[in-house]
Amino acid sequence: TTDGPFAESKEHLGGFYIIETDDLAAALVWASKTTEAVGKPIEVRPFRASEA
């Protein structure tokens, strides 16, 4: 049996944050604070919004 048309996965995205900082170092400071607050590791990736 299947659970529907969904791919099976052992991991899933629990949420995400988009923050605006001047550089990667500042983003890593925020990531450290967030990790302390939620008690779970997080991943930092660069993100650029498209200009409208």
C-alpha positions, 0 to 999 in steps of 0.5 A: 500500500502507499500513502498517495502520490508522495515521495517517501522521505525520512527527512523533511523541511520543518520551516525556514527563515529568510533574513537580510544581512550585509554579509555571510558573517552576520548571517552566521551570527543570526544562525548561531542565535537561532540554533541556541533558541530552538535547540536544533542545528540549521543550515545557512544558504545564500538567497537572492530575491529577483528584482521586480 
